[in-house]
Amino acid sequence: MQYLVNVIDHRSNSGTDEEMVAIDAFNDRLRAGGHWVFAGGLADPTASTVVDGRGESPVLTDGPFAETKEWAAGLWIIEAPDLDAALALMTEGSKACNRRLEVRPLYAG
């Protein structure tokens, strides 16, 4: 099963050199264990554009879709046999990136 893991932060470009080393090492462990699918960092929410194509004409709005003190600053998509395994893996990920993580199952399409 695949899981989306959101890295939760309240600061932009906040990763330290030490955290990046720990994240790279954690990513290597994910790859070695066959859990790696994808990972990446995200720009600050103020760089986002919200697209609403539900009406007759699309509406594009600058900025974040919600006012919030925290946001998804990065993500992983991982493979794990079940939620318990995903949570165990991402407990290590949380320690490596020094951030809280949200783990959510991806639905098969």
C-alpha positions as CSV (number, residue, x, y, z in Angstrom):
1,M,0.0,0.0,0.0
2,Q,1.2,3.5,-0.7
3,Y,1.1,6.4,1.8
4,L,1.4,10.2,1.4
5,V,3.5,11.7,4.2
6,N,3.2,15.5,4.6
7,V,6.1,17.2,6.4
8,I,4.5,19.9,8.7
9,D,6.3,23.2,9.3
10,H,5.5,26.8,10.1
11,R,8.7,28.3,8.5
12,S,9.9,28.6,4.9
13,N,13.3,27.2,3.9
14,S,13.9,26.0,7.4
15,G,16.0,22.9,6.8
16,T,19.4,23.0,8.4
17,D,22.5,21.4,6.9
18,E,22.4,18.7,9.7
19,E,18.7,18.0,9.0
20,M,19.5,17.6,5.3
21,V,22.2,15.0,6.0
22,A,19.8,13.1,8.3
23,I,17.0,13.3,5.7
24,D,19.4,12.0,2.9
25,A,20.4,9.1,5.2
26,F,16.8,8.3,5.9
27,N,15.9,8.4,2.2
28,D,18.7,6.0,1.5
29,R,17.2,3.6,4.1
30,L,13.8,3.9,2.5
31,R,15.3,3.0,-0.9
32,A,17.3,0.1,0.5
33,G,14.2,-1.3,2.2
34,G,12.0,-1.0,-1.0
35,H,9.8,1.7,0.6
36,W,10.8,4.7,-1.6
37,V,8.4,6.0,-4.2
38,F,9.0,9.7,-4.2
39,A,9.9,12.7,-2.0
40,G,10.3,16.4,-2.5
41,G,10.1,19.8,-0.8
42,L,7.4,22.3,-1.4
43,A,7.6,26.1,-1.9
44,D,6.1,28.4,0.7
45,P,2.2,28.5,0.5
46,T,2.3,32.1,-0.7
47,A,3.8,30.7,-4.0
48,S,0.7,28.6,-4.6
49,T,-2.3,29.2,-7.0
50,V,-5.7,27.8,-6.3
51,V,-7.6,26.6,-9.4
52,D,-11.4,26.3,-9.3
53,G,-12.7,25.0,-12.5
54,R,-16.2,24.0,-11.3
55,G,-18.0,27.0,-12.7
56,E,-18.6,28.2,-16.3
57,S,-15.2,30.0,-16.3
58,P,-12.2,28.9,-14.2
59,V,-11.2,31.0,-11.2
60,L,-7.5,31.3,-10.4
61,T,-6.6,32.8,-7.0
62,D,-3.1,33.6,-5.7
63,G,-1.8,32.4,-2.3
64,P,-2.7,29.6,0.0
65,F,-6.1,28.1,-0.1
66,A,-6.5,28.3,3.7
67,E,-5.2,30.7,6.4
68,T,-3.1,28.5,8.6
69,K,0.0,28.7,10.9
70,E,1.4,25.4,9.6
71,W,1.5,23.9,6.2
72,A,2.9,21.0,4.1
73,A,6.6,21.9,3.6
74,G,7.5,18.6,1.8
75,L,6.3,15.1,1.2
76,W,7.2,11.5,0.8
77,I,5.2,8.9,-1.0
78,I,6.2,5.5,0.5
79,E,5.3,1.8,0.1
80,A,4.6,-0.1,3.2
81,P,2.7,-3.4,3.8
82,D,0.3,-1.7,6.3
83,L,-0.3,1.4,8.4
84,D,1.7,0.1,11.4
85,A,4.8,-0.4,9.1
86,A,4.3,3.1,7.6
87,L,4.0,4.7,11.0
88,A,7.2,2.9,12.2
89,L,9.1,4.1,9.2
90,M,7.9,7.6,9.5
91,T,8.7,7.8,13.2
92,E,12.3,7.6,11.9
93,G,11.5,10.2,9.2
94,S,10.1,12.6,11.8
95,K,13.3,12.3,13.8
96,A,15.4,12.7,10.7
97,C,13.7,15.9,9.4
98,N,13.0,17.2,12.9
99,R,9.3,17.9,12.0
100,R,5.9,16.5,12.7
101,L,4.6,14.2,9.9
102,E,1.1,13.4,8.7
103,V,0.7,9.9,7.3
104,R,-2.3,9.2,5.0
105,P,-3.1,6.2,2.9
106,L,-3.4,6.8,-0.9
107,Y,-6.5,5.3,-2.5
108,A,-5.9,3.1,-5.6
109,G,-7.4,4.7,-8.6
